[in-house]
Structures are given as structure tokens and as C-alpha cells.
Amino acid sequence: MTDSTGSNAAQPWVRDLAQGWAAFRDGLEEFYKGPYRQMFAREKRDEDDFFTLIVLGEALGVPDPAAYYTAEFLPSLYQDFHAWHRRMGMPDSPLDHIACC
């Protein structure tokens, strides 16, 4: 039986069952992903660093046949550029046109 809003207000057990399954699913996800969370974060950071290197390759002097297509990604990389070049072991910005330090 539904009320005027179309919700199933006459059967609160349906809502409780859905919340129970959601909590169970979240618990299982935490059980399986929890021990590997740090590894996933490290791999994501490494992948992002590699992507940044590919996009900035032409500016760093590495010939890149796809530079025309990767140039549109440059504005999205500017905000993380400082952290990236510090992680790569470059104390100052390697690019003349990006002065972040």
C-alpha cells in the first residue's frame, strides 16, 4: 500500500531490510578493501604521475607524437604540478612557462 507521495510507508520493514543490506554490503567492502587501501592510493598516485609525465613530455623535451591531443589536458594539471615535480625529485619547476616555486 502506498501513500499519496508514492512511497511504501505502510511497510517499514522494506526500508529496514534495504538499510540492512546496504550496511552488510558496506561491511564486506571494508573487509575486502580495507587492508589494501594504502596500496590502491599509492598505485593511483603513481598512475597520475605517469599521466602527468606523458602530458608534459613535450614541454620537458621528450618527443611526443600525441602532443597535439594531450595539450588540452594541461589546464587540469596545473593545480597539481608543484606536488608532482617535488615527488619526481625536481626542487624547482622544470618548465619556464610554469612558475610554481
C-alpha positions in Angstrom: 0.0 0.0 0.0 1.4 3.4 -1.0 0.5 6.8 0.3 -0.1 10.0 -1.7 3.6 10.5 -2.3 4.1 7.1 -3.8 6.3 5.8 -1.0 5.9 2.5 0.7 5.0 3.9 4.1 2.8 1.0 5.2 5.8 -1.4 5.2 8.7 -0.1 7.2 10.4 -3.5 7.1 11.2 -2.9 3.5 13.2 0.2 4.3 14.8 -1.6 7.3 15.8 -4.6 5.0 17.3 -2.2 2.4 19.3 -0.4 5.1 20.4 -3.8 6.5 21.6 -5.0 3.1 23.4 -1.6 2.5 25.2 -1.9 5.8 26.1 -5.5 5.1 27.5 -4.5 1.6 29.5 -1.7 3.1 30.9 -4.0 5.8 32.0 -6.5 3.1 33.5 -3.8 1.0 35.5 -2.5 4.0 36.6 -6.1 4.9 38.0 -6.7 1.4 39.3 -3.3 0.5 40.5 -2.1 3.9 43.9 -3.8 4.0 44.7 -2.7 0.5 43.6 1.0 0.8 47.1 2.3 1.1 48.3 0.2 -1.9 45.4 1.5 -4.0 46.2 5.1 -3.1 49.8 4.6 -4.0 49.0 3.0 -7.3 46.6 5.8 -8.1 49.2 8.4 -7.3 51.8 6.5 -9.5 49.3 6.3 -12.3 48.5 10.1 -12.0 52.3 10.8 -12.0 52.8 8.8 -15.2 49.8 10.6 -16.9 51.3 13.9 -15.9 54.7 12.9 -17.4 53.0 11.9 -20.6 51.1 15.1 -20.9 54.1 17.3 -20.0 56.5 15.2 -22.1 56.7 17.7 -25.0 57.3 20.6 -22.7 60.1 18.6 -20.9 61.8 17.9 -24.2 60.6 14.3 -24.9 59.3 14.0 -28.4 55.6 13.0 -28.3 53.6 12.3 -31.4 50.4 12.7 -29.4 51.3 16.2 -28.1 48.5 17.8 -30.1 46.0 15.6 -28.3 47.4 15.9 -24.8 47.7 19.7 -24.8 44.1 20.0 -23.9 44.8 18.3 -20.5 47.4 20.9 -19.5 45.0 23.2 -17.6 43.7 20.4 -15.4 47.3 19.5 -14.4 48.4 23.0 -13.3 46.9 22.8 -9.8 48.9 19.6 -9.0 52.0 20.5 -10.9 54.0 21.6 -7.8 53.4 18.4 -5.9 54.2 16.4 -8.9 57.6 17.9 -9.7 58.5 17.7 -6.0 57.6 14.0 -5.9 59.7 13.5 -9.1 62.8 14.9 -7.3 62.9 18.3 -9.0 63.3 21.0 -6.4 62.3 23.8 -8.9 59.8 23.8 -11.7 61.4 22.3 -14.8 59.3 24.4 -17.1 60.0 28.0 -17.9 56.4 28.9 -18.5 55.1 27.4 -15.3 56.5 29.1 -12.2 55.1 27.5 -9.1 58.0 27.8 -6.7 
